[in-house]
Amino acid sequence: MIRRFAARAGDVLFHPGAACPGFLILDEGTIRVTLTAANGREVVLYRVTRGSICLQTFTCLVSDARYSAEGVVEADVTGEIVPAELFQARLAEDDGFRALVFDGVAERFSEYQRLVEEVALTGFDQRLARVLLRLADAASFVTATHAALAVETASGRAFVSRRLAEFARQGVVEQAKGGVQITDRVGLERIAADSR
């Protein structure tokens, strides 16, 4: 039976090795999905929001596998869970549900392609600038530690710190308590678009 679901920011919804309880359809909120390497380095794979799906969950349900990544609630979530035992039946019988799932899978694969492109084919300054612009609030402030920015950019904290210091020297950001203030958005956008 489909049931309602809610979780608060900071809750760990799944972790490597965990079984999948069902397919989550979000009404609101955000889940950050990260992968951790044996050396402890992390990378954000994607975020699950309203209208999107968790590719980790889809894979677990389709192949009867276990999670290989971690899902943590970033912003309080509510939604519905389609239990694992009903997922396959609903996928086979419900055209609307099947379209939702397959459209979501296609979108996730596009995101993975962009992630691979970012990490493998894009310079680090460009990648860091894009992350800062994406995470900035309405006041152009990014509430994130250097360690969190390292996870977002698939790099090390020390390298992020060095590049932020260089961005500050260029006058595009100021490092502030609790995060980074973008001081020259146009300049940062120029770095983000640089194809060198």
Contacts in CASP RR format, 6 or more apart in sequence:
PFRMAT RR
TARGET T0000
AUTHOR 0000-0000-0000
METHOD contacts of the structure
MODEL  1
MIRRFAARAGDVLFHPGAACPGFLILDEGTIRVTLTAANGREVVLYRVTR
GSICLQTFTCLVSDARYSAEGVVEADVTGEIVPAELFQARLAEDDGFRAL
VFDGVAERFSEYQRLVEEVALTGFDQRLARVLLRLADAASFVTATHAALA
VETASGRAFVSRRLAEFARQGVVEQAKGGVQITDRVGLERIAADSR
1 83 0 8 1.000
1 86 0 8 1.000
2 80 0 8 1.000
2 81 0 8 1.000
2 82 0 8 1.000
2 83 0 8 1.000
2 86 0 8 1.000
3 80 0 8 1.000
3 81 0 8 1.000
3 83 0 8 1.000
4 78 0 8 1.000
4 79 0 8 1.000
4 80 0 8 1.000
4 81 0 8 1.000
5 24 0 8 1.000
5 77 0 8 1.000
5 78 0 8 1.000
5 79 0 8 1.000
5 80 0 8 1.000
5 81 0 8 1.000
6 76 0 8 1.000
6 77 0 8 1.000
6 78 0 8 1.000
6 79 0 8 1.000
7 13 0 8 1.000
7 73 0 8 1.000
7 76 0 8 1.000
7 77 0 8 1.000
8 73 0 8 1.000
8 76 0 8 1.000
9 73 0 8 1.000
9 74 0 8 1.000
9 75 0 8 1.000
9 76 0 8 1.000
10 72 0 8 1.000
10 73 0 8 1.000
10 74 0 8 1.000
11 72 0 8 1.000
11 73 0 8 1.000
12 70 0 8 1.000
12 71 0 8 1.000
12 72 0 8 1.000
12 73 0 8 1.000
13 24 0 8 1.000
13 31 0 8 1.000
13 71 0 8 1.000
13 72 0 8 1.000
13 73 0 8 1.000
14 20 0 8 1.000
14 56 0 8 1.000
14 57 0 8 1.000
14 67 0 8 1.000
14 69 0 8 1.000
14 70 0 8 1.000
14 71 0 8 1.000
15 67 0 8 1.000
15 70 0 8 1.000
15 71 0 8 1.000
16 36 0 8 1.000
16 66 0 8 1.000
16 67 0 8 1.000
16 68 0 8 1.000
16 69 0 8 1.000
16 70 0 8 1.000
17 66 0 8 1.000
17 67 0 8 1.000
17 68 0 8 1.000
18 66 0 8 1.000
18 67 0 8 1.000
19 60 0 8 1.000
19 66 0 8 1.000
19 67 0 8 1.000
20 57 0 8 1.000
20 60 0 8 1.000
20 61 0 8 1.000
20 66 0 8 1.000
20 67 0 8 1.000
20 84 0 8 1.000
21 81 0 8 1.000
21 83 0 8 1.000
21 84 0 8 1.000
22 57 0 8 1.000
22 61 0 8 1.000
22 81 0 8 1.000
22 82 0 8 1.000
22 83 0 8 1.000
22 84 0 8 1.000
22 87 0 8 1.000
23 53 0 8 1.000
23 57 0 8 1.000
23 58 0 8 1.000
23 61 0 8 1.000
23 81 0 8 1.000
23 82 0 8 1.000
23 84 0 8 1.000
23 87 0 8 1.000
23 101 0 8 1.000
24 31 0 8 1.000
24 48 0 8 1.000
24 54 0 8 1.000
24 57 0 8 1.000
24 79 0 8 1.000
24 80 0 8 1.000
24 81 0 8 1.000
25 51 0 8 1.000
25 79 0 8 1.000
25 80 0 8 1.000
25 81 0 8 1.000
25 82 0 8 1.000
25 100 0 8 1.000
26 48 0 8 1.000
26 49 0 8 1.000
26 50 0 8 1.000
26 51 0 8 1.000
26 52 0 8 1.000
26 77 0 8 1.000
26 78 0 8 1.000
26 79 0 8 1.000
27 50 0 8 1.000
27 78 0 8 1.000
27 79 0 8 1.000
27 80 0 8 1.000
28 50 0 8 1.000
28 75 0 8 1.000
28 76 0 8 1.000
28 77 0 8 1.000
28 78 0 8 1.000
28 79 0 8 1.000
29 49 0 8 1.000
29 50 0 8 1.000
29 73 0 8 1.000
29 74 0 8 1.000
29 75 0 8 1.000
29 76 0 8 1.000
29 77 0 8 1.000
29 78 0 8 1.000
30 47 0 8 1.000
30 48 0 8 1.000
30 49 0 8 1.000
30 73 0 8 1.000
30 74 0 8 1.000
30 75 0 8 1.000
30 77 0 8 1.000
31 47 0 8 1.000
31 48 0 8 1.000
31 49 0 8 1.000
31 54 0 8 1.000
31 71 0 8 1.000
31 72 0 8 1.000
31 73 0 8 1.000
31 74 0 8 1.000
31 77 0 8 1.000
32 44 0 8 1.000
32 47 0 8 1.000
32 71 0 8 1.000
32 72 0 8 1.000
32 73 0 8 1.000
32 74 0 8 1.000
33 44 0 8 1.000
33 45 0 8 1.000
33 46 0 8 1.000
33 47 0 8 1.000
33 48 0 8 1.000
33 54 0 8 1.000
33 56 0 8 1.000
33 69 0 8 1.000
33 70 0 8 1.000
33 71 0 8 1.000
34 42 0 8 1.000
34 43 0 8 1.000
34 44 0 8 1.000
34 45 0 8 1.000
34 69 0 8 1.000
34 70 0 8 1.000
34 71 0 8 1.000
34 72 0 8 1.000
34 151 0 8 1.000
35 42 0 8 1.000
35 43 0 8 1.000
35 45 0 8 1.000
35 68 0 8 1.000
35 69 0 8 1.000
35 70 0 8 1.000
36 42 0 8 1.000
36 69 0 8 1.000
36 70 0 8 1.000
41 150 0 8 1.000
41 154 0 8 1.000
41 156 0 8 1.000
42 150 0 8 1.000
42 151 0 8 1.000
43 119 0 8 1.000
43 151 0 8 1.000
43 154 0 8 1.000
44 151 0 8 1.000
44 152 0 8 1.000
45 55 0 8 1.000
45 56 0 8 1.000
45 69 0 8 1.000
45 112 0 8 1.000
45 115 0 8 1.000
46 52 0 8 1.000
46 55 0 8 1.000
46 108 0 8 1.000
46 111 0 8 1.000
46 112 0 8 1.000
46 115 0 8 1.000
47 74 0 8 1.000
48 54 0 8 1.000
51 100 0 8 1.000
51 104 0 8 1.000
52 104 0 8 1.000
52 107 0 8 1.000
52 108 0 8 1.000
53 100 0 8 1.000
53 101 0 8 1.000
53 104 0 8 1.000
53 105 0 8 1.000
53 107 0 8 1.000
53 108 0 8 1.000
54 71 0 8 1.000
55 105 0 8 1.000
55 108 0 8 1.000
55 109 0 8 1.000
55 112 0 8 1.000
56 67 0 8 1.000
56 68 0 8 1.000
56 69 0 8 1.000
56 71 0 8 1.000
57 67 0 8 1.000
58 101 0 8 1.000
58 105 0 8 1.000
58 108 0 8 1.000
59 65 0 8 1.000
60 66 0 8 1.000
60 67 0 8 1.000
61 84 0 8 1.000
61 87 0 8 1.000
61 88 0 8 1.000
82 90 0 8 1.000
82 97 0 8 1.000
90 97 0 8 1.000
91 97 0 8 1.000
91 98 0 8 1.000
91 101 0 8 1.000
92 98 0 8 1.000
118 127 0 8 1.000
118 130 0 8 1.000
118 154 0 8 1.000
119 127 0 8 1.000
119 154 0 8 1.000
123 196 0 8 1.000
124 153 0 8 1.000
124 155 0 8 1.000
124 159 0 8 1.000
124 163 0 8 1.000
125 163 0 8 1.000
125 166 0 8 1.000
125 167 0 8 1.000
125 191 0 8 1.000
125 194 0 8 1.000
126 191 0 8 1.000
126 192 0 8 1.000
126 193 0 8 1.000
126 194 0 8 1.000
126 195 0 8 1.000
127 153 0 8 1.000
128 149 0 8 1.000
128 153 0 8 1.000
128 160 0 8 1.000
128 163 0 8 1.000
128 164 0 8 1.000
128 167 0 8 1.000
129 167 0 8 1.000
129 172 0 8 1.000
129 188 0 8 1.000
129 189 0 8 1.000
129 191 0 8 1.000
129 192 0 8 1.000
130 192 0 8 1.000
131 149 0 8 1.000
131 152 0 8 1.000
131 153 0 8 1.000
132 142 0 8 1.000
132 149 0 8 1.000
132 173 0 8 1.000
132 180 0 8 1.000
132 182 0 8 1.000
132 188 0 8 1.000
133 182 0 8 1.000
133 185 0 8 1.000
133 188 0 8 1.000
133 189 0 8 1.000
133 192 0 8 1.000
135 142 0 8 1.000
135 143 0 8 1.000
135 144 0 8 1.000
135 152 0 8 1.000
136 142 0 8 1.000
136 182 0 8 1.000
137 143 0 8 1.000
140 181 0 8 1.000
140 182 0 8 1.000
140 183 0 8 1.000
140 185 0 8 1.000
141 176 0 8 1.000
141 179 0 8 1.000
141 180 0 8 1.000
141 181 0 8 1.000
141 182 0 8 1.000
142 149 0 8 1.000
142 179 0 8 1.000
142 180 0 8 1.000
142 181 0 8 1.000
142 182 0 8 1.000
143 178 0 8 1.000
143 179 0 8 1.000
144 152 0 8 1.000
144 179 0 8 1.000
144 180 0 8 1.000
145 178 0 8 1.000
145 179 0 8 1.000
146 157 0 8 1.000
146 160 0 8 1.000
146 161 0 8 1.000
146 164 0 8 1.000
147 157 0 8 1.000
149 157 0 8 1.000
149 160 0 8 1.000
149 164 0 8 1.000
149 180 0 8 1.000
150 156 0 8 1.000
150 157 0 8 1.000
150 159 0 8 1.000
150 160 0 8 1.000
153 160 0 8 1.000
164 173 0 8 1.000
164 175 0 8 1.000
164 180 0 8 1.000
165 175 0 8 1.000
167 173 0 8 1.000
167 188 0 8 1.000
167 191 0 8 1.000
168 174 0 8 1.000
168 175 0 8 1.000
171 183 0 8 1.000
171 184 0 8 1.000
172 182 0 8 1.000
172 183 0 8 1.000
172 184 0 8 1.000
172 187 0 8 1.000
172 188 0 8 1.000
172 191 0 8 1.000
173 180 0 8 1.000
173 181 0 8 1.000
173 182 0 8 1.000
173 183 0 8 1.000
173 184 0 8 1.000
173 188 0 8 1.000
174 180 0 8 1.000
174 181 0 8 1.000
174 183 0 8 1.000
175 181 0 8 1.000
182 188 0 8 1.000
END
